[in-house]
Amino acid sequence: WLELRDDASRLVPALAEGVRRRDDGSLAEVTLTFRARDVPALGTRTYRLRAAEFGADGWREAAGTAIENDAYLVTADPARGGTVSVTDKRTGTRVLTGPGNELVIQDEYAQHPRHGEGPWHLSPKGPGLGSAAGAAAVRAERCAIGARLVATFGLDGLEVTQETVLWDGARRVEFRTHVDGYTGRDRLLR
């Protein structure tokens, strides 16, 4: 396996994803994610990979539907499509006023209703359908460098997976959305 060490030979926690092995069991491919600390603004810092018995690990399931780091607490609501509430732990303030990370799908006009031009104007036909109107399967996961919430649900024929990620020591919340099953109709997903 692999371990990651900094230029002072200290072990650096990392997340291993996309692991692919050759037929003989040897490692062929892996994506490592880690926090590069103390990198000079106009310089570089060296990190070395070494063969090891144990090392970087992947995501592991955790209890509940909430994750946190030093800066934020994020809670998902499975009954409302996995939408999230984000609280700034430093101030105790809710960051969002409504359901966070909600997807809305809307049908579009084939031609702009006023100008008669093509669909590139993104002209929705109405309020659409929001993901908060349905339920989602939500799970929390943890790795050596952070935590994430994974929500999966269907939305008008689409299969959606949303990840909300908190990296340890980071002062941001990351959102990733994967959508499969587009049927080719003119629809706006936002």
Solvent accessible surface area in square Angstrom, and as a share of the most:
residue,aa,sasa,rsa
1,W,76,0.27
2,L,28,0.14
3,E,29,0.13
4,L,9,0.05
5,R,55,0.20
6,D,10,0.05
7,D,79,0.41
8,A,58,0.45
9,S,57,0.37
10,R,139,0.51
11,L,106,0.53
12,V,20,0.11
13,P,76,0.48
14,A,4,0.03
15,L,2,0.01
16,A,7,0.05
17,E,57,0.26
18,G,57,0.54
19,V,66,0.38
20,R,135,0.49
21,R,117,0.43
22,R,132,0.48
23,D,162,0.84
24,D,117,0.60
25,G,38,0.37
26,S,47,0.30
27,L,44,0.22
28,A,30,0.23
29,E,91,0.41
30,V,36,0.21
31,T,78,0.46
32,L,40,0.20
33,T,44,0.26
34,F,67,0.28
35,R,99,0.36
36,A,54,0.42
37,R,131,0.48
38,D,127,0.66
39,V,68,0.39
40,P,74,0.46
41,A,106,0.82
42,L,184,0.91
43,G,37,0.35
44,T,123,0.72
45,R,50,0.18
46,T,63,0.37
47,Y,44,0.17
48,R,127,0.46
49,L,95,0.47
50,R,104,0.38
51,A,95,0.74
52,A,24,0.18
53,E,144,0.65
54,F,168,0.70
55,G,36,0.35
56,A,14,0.11
57,D,73,0.38
58,G,22,0.21
59,W,42,0.15
60,R,116,0.42
61,E,134,0.60
62,A,41,0.32
63,A,100,0.78
64,G,54,0.52
65,T,43,0.25
66,A,45,0.35
67,I,11,0.05
68,E,92,0.41
69,N,12,0.06
70,D,103,0.53
71,A,0,0.00
72,Y,30,0.11
73,L,61,0.30
74,V,0,0.00
75,T,56,0.33
76,A,6,0.05
77,D,55,0.28
78,P,51,0.32
79,A,76,0.59
80,R,111,0.41
81,G,0,0.00
82,G,3,0.03
83,T,5,0.03
84,V,7,0.04
85,S,31,0.20
86,V,5,0.03
87,T,30,0.18
88,D,22,0.11
89,K,86,0.36
90,R,123,0.45
91,T,99,0.57
92,G,56,0.54
93,T,78,0.45
94,R,138,0.50
95,V,79,0.46
96,L,57,0.28
97,T,150,0.87
98,G,33,0.32
99,P,50,0.32
100,G,6,0.05
101,N,39,0.20
102,E,54,0.24
103,L,20,0.10
104,V,32,0.18
105,I,8,0.04
106,Q,8,0.03
107,D,65,0.34
108,E,18,0.08
109,Y,77,0.29
110,A,67,0.52
111,Q,100,0.44
112,H,37,0.16
113,P,86,0.54
114,R,198,0.72
115,H,107,0.48
116,G,49,0.47
117,E,78,0.35
118,G,4,0.04
119,P,53,0.33
120,W,180,0.63
121,H,78,0.35
122,L,105,0.52
123,S,16,0.11
124,P,52,0.33
125,K,111,0.47
126,G,32,0.31
127,P,123,0.78
128,G,45,0.43
129,L,81,0.40
130,G,15,0.14
131,S,4,0.03
132,A,13,0.10
133,A,84,0.65
134,G,35,0.34
135,A,76,0.59
136,A,14,0.11
137,A,67,0.52
138,V,27,0.16
139,R,97,0.35
140,A,1,0.01
141,E,15,0.07
142,R,82,0.30
143,C,2,0.01
144,A,50,0.39
145,I,15,0.08
146,G,0,0.00
147,A,5,0.04
148,R,30,0.11
149,L,4,0.02
150,V,5,0.03
151,A,5,0.04
152,T,49,0.29
153,F,17,0.07
154,G,52,0.50
155,L,6,0.03
156,D,69,0.36
157,G,59,0.57
158,L,4,0.02
159,E,111,0.50
160,V,2,0.01
161,T,42,0.25
162,Q,5,0.02
163,E,17,0.08
164,T,4,0.02
165,V,0,0.00
166,L,1,0.00
167,W,29,0.10
168,D,47,0.24
169,G,29,0.28
170,A,9,0.07
171,R,137,0.50
172,R,130,0.47
173,V,32,0.18
174,E,43,0.19
175,F,89,0.37
176,R,83,0.30
177,T,58,0.34
178,H,91,0.41
179,V,57,0.33
180,D,97,0.50
181,G,46,0.44
182,Y,132,0.50
183,T,90,0.52
184,G,54,0.52
185,R,113,0.41
186,D,69,0.36
187,R,25,0.09
188,L,31,0.15
189,L,62,0.31
190,R,158,0.58
